[in-house]
Amino acid sequence: MNQRFWSLFGESYTDNCKKWVHSPHNPVIPATGGSEGMCCCWTANPDILLFGGKRFLYYRGNGILPSRPGERHDRITAAELLGTQDGKLLFQPLTDGPIVDVGEPGSFDSRDVLDPAAVEFGGKVYLYYSAVGDGPDSVGLSISEDGVHFEKYGFVCVGRAPDVVCKDGELFMISVKRVEGSQCWVPTLSRSADGVHFSDVGPLTGFSQKGNWDSFALTTIRLSEEDGTYYMMYGGSSYLEDEPDYFGLARSRDLLHWEEHPGNPVFGCGPKGSEDGGAIWFPAVFEEEDHFAMIYEGSRGKYSWDLSSQICLSTIAK
């Protein structure tokens, strides 16, 4: 995301949403099906990082854990993102299994690791993730020299759905946290000088959520930076906590105070019954020669009756 992307959209949300072409090949990273493999049930939560001259694609798979027969768990895997062609996503898997696995029983991430958020820091890849296990929902960290082979550091902070950028030699994380007095998750900024110890700066400001398309929830954020301006795509819902049906766009100079695009929301679910027609999460945008592409988690239906998470693709012409 950058100023060129921002300028594609006008002040009419209906016109903005209609500018996108939802790929006829969705889902572009489908679940493998069957009863085996880490992606046999779902694929979700895409994140993109340029590192070492490659575009790394990190995402979540949900499937059977061989060491725990009959149990489904979320784990994180990696691919190289090559681009798009004729509505298809071109990518090359970099491993047959997870790069970040669930922890041992009793650990903070014993049940699920999901929502990858990768950033280059100190010449390494720091991959943050949502951790579900014993204790509160948390953010964990794994570190890699090459972007593929990771060593788990462990627990970092309480929260979920992180994304992280480097600013002035420090790491800044936006994650959703439970805030006293709020009925849902609140996007909160925190900062770290070493990538391990984070301190809260405060809840994000500048979002006029009251009575709006994102009035109940603002979540699953993806960040980028160009020339000192930070851009955010995020999911929003007017009635459910973690089931967005639109994506919005915002920008900031300091990552705490944000300006919403006047034409929000700029993207919506696909037609009812399509692979992204029920709900959408984690918009990861990248630029191609004549268009911007966005990969994201999509579901045909809702949590309550047909959650079918798989990674989808939409494009918008420059």
C-alpha positions as CSV (number, residue, x, y, z in Angstrom):
1,M,0.0,0.0,0.0
2,N,1.2,3.5,-0.9
3,Q,-0.1,6.9,-2.1
4,R,-0.8,5.4,-5.5
5,F,-3.0,2.8,-4.0
6,W,-4.7,5.4,-1.8
7,S,-5.5,7.6,-4.8
8,L,-7.3,4.8,-6.6
9,F,-10.3,5.3,-4.4
10,G,-12.9,8.1,-4.5
11,E,-15.5,9.2,-1.9
12,S,-18.2,6.6,-2.8
13,Y,-17.8,3.3,-1.0
14,T,-20.0,1.5,-3.5
15,D,-17.9,2.7,-6.5
16,N,-14.7,1.7,-4.6
17,C,-15.9,-1.8,-3.9
18,K,-17.0,-2.2,-7.5
19,K,-13.5,-1.4,-8.8
20,W,-12.1,-4.7,-7.6
21,V,-12.2,-8.0,-9.6
22,H,-12.7,-11.0,-7.4
23,S,-10.7,-13.8,-9.0
24,P,-12.8,-16.5,-10.7
25,H,-10.1,-18.9,-9.4
26,N,-10.8,-18.3,-5.8
27,P,-9.7,-19.8,-3.5
28,V,-6.2,-19.3,-4.9
29,I,-4.6,-21.2,-2.0
30,P,-7.2,-23.8,-1.2
31,A,-7.4,-26.3,1.6
32,T,-5.9,-29.6,0.5
33,G,-8.8,-31.6,1.8
34,G,-8.8,-35.1,3.1
35,S,-7.9,-36.0,6.7
36,E,-4.1,-35.4,6.7
37,G,-1.8,-32.5,6.3
38,M,-1.4,-29.1,8.0
39,C,-3.7,-27.4,5.4
40,C,-6.3,-30.1,5.0
41,C,-9.1,-28.0,6.6
42,W,-8.3,-24.3,6.1
43,T,-5.8,-21.8,4.7
44,A,-5.9,-18.3,6.1
45,N,-4.1,-15.2,7.5
46,P,-1.7,-14.3,4.6
47,D,1.2,-12.0,5.3
48,I,3.9,-10.8,2.8
49,L,7.5,-9.8,3.5
50,L,10.2,-8.7,1.1
51,F,13.5,-10.2,2.5
52,G,16.7,-11.1,0.8
53,G,15.3,-10.2,-2.6
54,K,12.3,-12.6,-2.3
55,R,8.7,-12.0,-1.5
56,F,7.9,-14.4,1.3
57,L,4.3,-15.4,1.9
58,Y,3.4,-16.6,5.4
59,Y,0.0,-18.1,6.1
60,R,-1.9,-20.3,8.5
61,G,-3.0,-23.9,7.8
62,N,-5.5,-25.8,9.9
63,G,-5.3,-29.6,9.9
64,I,-4.5,-32.7,11.9
65,L,-1.5,-32.7,14.1
66,P,0.3,-36.1,13.6
67,S,1.4,-36.3,17.3
68,R,-2.2,-35.7,18.5
69,P,-4.4,-37.9,16.4
70,G,-7.9,-36.6,15.8
71,E,-7.0,-33.0,16.9
72,R,-7.1,-30.0,14.5
73,H,-4.7,-27.2,15.1
74,D,-3.6,-24.0,13.4
75,R,0.1,-23.8,12.4
76,I,2.1,-21.4,10.1
77,T,3.8,-22.3,6.8
78,A,5.8,-20.4,4.1
79,A,5.9,-19.9,0.3
80,E,7.6,-17.6,-2.1
81,L,5.2,-15.2,-3.7
82,L,5.9,-14.9,-7.5
83,G,3.0,-12.7,-8.6
84,T,-0.3,-13.1,-10.4
85,Q,-1.3,-14.2,-13.9
86,D,-4.8,-14.4,-15.4
87,G,-6.4,-14.1,-12.0
88,K,-4.3,-16.8,-10.5
89,L,-1.7,-16.5,-7.7
90,L,1.7,-17.7,-8.5
91,F,3.7,-19.1,-5.6
92,Q,6.1,-21.8,-4.6
93,P,5.8,-23.6,-1.3
94,L,9.1,-23.5,0.7
95,T,8.3,-26.3,3.1
96,D,6.1,-29.4,3.4
97,G,5.2,-28.7,7.0
98,P,5.0,-25.8,9.5
99,I,7.7,-23.3,10.0
100,V,6.1,-22.4,13.4
101,D,4.4,-25.2,15.2
102,V,2.2,-25.4,18.3
103,G,3.9,-25.7,21.6
104,E,3.8,-28.6,24.1
105,P,0.7,-29.2,26.2
106,G,0.6,-26.7,29.0
107,S,2.4,-23.9,27.0
108,F,1.0,-20.5,26.0
109,D,0.7,-21.7,22.3
110,S,-0.2,-25.3,22.9
111,R,-3.5,-25.2,20.9
112,D,-3.0,-22.9,17.9
113,V,-0.4,-20.6,16.3
114,L,-1.9,-18.3,13.7
115,D,-2.1,-14.7,12.3
116,P,1.6,-14.4,11.1
117,A,3.1,-10.9,11.0
118,A,6.7,-10.8,9.7
119,V,9.2,-7.9,9.8
120,E,12.9,-7.6,9.0
121,F,14.8,-6.5,12.1
122,G,18.5,-6.6,12.7
123,G,19.0,-8.6,9.4
124,K,16.7,-11.3,10.6
125,V,13.0,-12.2,10.1
126,Y,11.0,-11.6,13.3
127,L,7.7,-13.5,12.9
128,Y,5.0,-12.6,15.4
129,Y,1.8,-14.6,15.7
130,S,-1.3,-15.1,17.7
131,A,-0.9,-17.8,20.3
132,V,-3.8,-19.8,21.8
133,G,-3.1,-22.2,24.6
134,D,-2.8,-22.2,28.4
135,G,-3.4,-18.7,29.7
136,P,-4.7,-15.6,27.9
137,D,-4.6,-15.2,24.2
138,S,-1.1,-13.9,23.4
139,V,1.4,-12.8,20.8
140,G,4.4,-15.1,20.3
141,L,7.6,-14.7,18.4
142,S,9.9,-16.9,16.2
143,I,13.1,-15.7,14.6
144,S,14.8,-16.7,11.3
145,E,18.1,-16.0,9.6
146,D,16.8,-17.0,6.1
147,G,13.0,-16.5,6.3
148,V,12.3,-20.3,6.3
149,H,13.9,-21.9,9.3
150,F,12.6,-20.4,12.5
151,E,13.6,-20.8,16.1
152,K,10.8,-20.0,18.6
153,Y,11.5,-17.3,21.1
154,G,8.2,-17.7,22.9
155,F,5.7,-15.4,24.6
156,V,5.9,-11.6,23.9
157,C,2.7,-10.0,25.2
158,V,-1.0,-10.4,25.7
159,G,-3.1,-9.7,22.6
160,R,-4.1,-11.1,19.2
161,A,-3.9,-10.4,15.5
162,P,-0.6,-8.5,15.4
163,D,1.1,-6.6,12.6
164,V,4.5,-5.0,13.0
165,V,6.6,-2.3,11.3
166,C,10.1,-0.9,11.9
167,K,10.2,2.9,12.6
168,D,13.3,4.8,13.6
169,G,15.2,1.6,14.6
170,E,12.4,0.3,16.8
171,L,9.5,-2.1,16.2
172,F,6.0,-0.9,16.5
173,M,3.2,-3.5,16.9
174,I,-0.5,-3.0,16.4
175,S,-2.5,-5.8,18.0
176,V,-6.0,-6.1,19.3
177,K,-6.4,-6.2,23.1
178,R,-9.2,-6.4,25.6
179,V,-9.5,-3.0,27.2
180,E,-11.5,-2.5,30.4
181,G,-14.9,-1.0,29.7
182,S,-15.0,-2.2,26.1
183,Q,-17.2,-4.9,24.8
184,C,-14.8,-6.0,22.1
185,W,-11.1,-6.1,21.0
186,V,-9.5,-2.7,20.7
187,P,-6.5,-2.0,18.3
188,T,-3.6,-0.9,20.4
189,L,-0.1,0.4,19.5
190,S,3.0,-0.9,21.4
191,R,6.7,-0.4,20.8
192,S,9.9,-2.2,21.4
193,A,13.6,-1.4,21.1
194,D,14.7,-5.1,21.0
195,G,11.7,-6.8,19.4
196,V,11.0,-8.8,22.5
197,H,9.9,-6.4,25.3
198,F,6.9,-4.3,24.2
199,S,5.3,-1.4,26.1
200,D,1.8,-0.1,25.3
201,V,1.6,3.4,23.7
202,G,-2.2,3.4,23.6
203,P,-5.4,2.6,21.6
204,L,-5.4,3.9,18.0
205,T,-7.2,7.2,17.4
206,G,-8.9,8.8,14.4
207,F,-11.6,6.1,13.6
208,S,-15.1,7.4,13.7
209,Q,-16.6,4.0,14.3
210,K,-19.9,5.1,16.0
211,G,-22.8,4.2,13.8
212,N,-20.5,3.2,10.9
213,W,-19.6,0.1,8.9
214,D,-16.9,-0.7,11.4
215,S,-18.8,0.4,14.5
216,F,-18.5,-2.9,16.4
217,A,-15.1,-4.2,15.4
218,L,-11.9,-3.0,13.7
219,T,-9.4,-5.9,13.4
220,T,-7.1,-8.1,11.3
221,I,-4.8,-5.2,10.3
222,R,-2.1,-5.1,7.7
223,L,0.5,-2.3,7.6
224,S,2.9,-0.9,5.0
225,E,5.1,2.3,4.7
226,E,6.2,4.7,2.0
227,D,8.2,7.9,2.5
228,G,7.4,8.1,6.2
229,T,3.6,7.6,5.8
230,Y,2.1,4.4,7.1
231,Y,-0.9,2.7,5.5
232,M,-3.3,0.3,7.0
233,M,-5.9,-2.0,5.5
234,Y,-8.2,-3.5,8.1
235,G,-11.4,-5.5,8.6
236,G,-14.5,-4.0,10.0
237,S,-18.0,-5.1,11.1
238,S,-21.1,-3.2,12.3
239,Y,-22.5,-6.1,14.3
240,L,-20.0,-8.9,14.9
241,E,-16.6,-9.0,16.8
242,D,-14.4,-11.1,14.5
243,E,-16.3,-11.5,11.2
244,P,-15.6,-8.6,8.9
245,D,-17.5,-8.1,5.7
246,Y,-15.6,-5.0,4.6
247,F,-12.0,-3.7,4.4
248,G,-11.1,-0.1,5.1
249,L,-8.0,2.0,4.4
250,A,-6.3,4.5,6.7
251,R,-2.9,6.4,6.9
252,S,-0.8,7.9,9.6
253,R,2.6,9.5,10.2
254,D,3.1,8.2,13.8
255,L,1.1,4.9,13.8
256,L,-1.1,6.2,16.7
257,H,-3.2,8.9,15.1
258,W,-4.9,7.8,11.9
259,E,-6.8,9.4,9.0
260,E,-9.5,7.2,7.5
261,H,-10.0,7.2,3.7
262,P,-13.1,9.3,2.9
263,G,-14.4,6.6,0.7
264,N,-14.3,3.8,3.3
265,P,-14.9,0.9,3.1
266,V,-12.9,0.3,-0.1
267,F,-13.5,-3.5,-0.5
268,G,-16.3,-5.8,0.4
269,C,-17.2,-9.5,0.4
270,G,-17.8,-11.3,-2.8
271,P,-21.3,-12.4,-4.0
272,K,-23.3,-14.6,-1.6
273,G,-22.3,-18.2,-2.0
274,S,-18.9,-17.4,-3.5
275,E,-15.6,-18.4,-1.7
276,D,-15.3,-15.0,-0.1
277,G,-19.0,-14.2,0.1
278,G,-19.5,-14.7,3.9
279,A,-16.6,-12.9,5.6
280,I,-13.1,-11.6,5.0
281,W,-9.9,-11.1,7.1
282,F,-6.2,-10.0,6.8
283,P,-5.9,-8.0,3.6
284,A,-2.3,-8.3,2.3
285,V,-1.7,-5.9,-0.7
286,F,1.2,-6.1,-3.2
287,E,1.9,-4.2,-6.3
288,E,2.2,-5.6,-9.8
289,E,3.1,-3.8,-13.1
290,D,-0.4,-2.8,-14.1
291,H,-2.5,-3.5,-11.0
292,F,-2.6,-3.9,-7.2
293,A,-3.3,-7.4,-5.9
294,M,-4.7,-8.4,-2.6
295,I,-4.8,-11.8,-1.0
296,Y,-6.9,-12.4,2.1
297,E,-8.8,-15.0,4.1
298,G,-12.3,-15.5,2.8
299,S,-15.2,-17.7,3.8
300,R,-18.3,-18.7,2.0
301,G,-20.4,-18.5,5.2
302,K,-20.3,-17.4,8.8
303,Y,-18.8,-18.8,11.9
304,S,-22.1,-20.1,13.1
305,W,-22.9,-22.3,10.1
306,D,-20.3,-22.5,7.3
307,L,-16.8,-21.2,8.2
308,S,-14.7,-22.3,5.2
309,S,-11.5,-20.2,5.5
310,Q,-9.3,-20.3,2.4
311,I,-7.0,-17.7,0.8
312,C,-8.6,-15.6,-2.0
313,L,-7.4,-13.0,-4.5
314,S,-8.8,-9.8,-5.8
315,T,-7.2,-7.2,-8.1
316,I,-7.7,-3.5,-8.9
317,A,-6.3,-1.8,-12.0
318,K,-4.0,1.2,-11.6
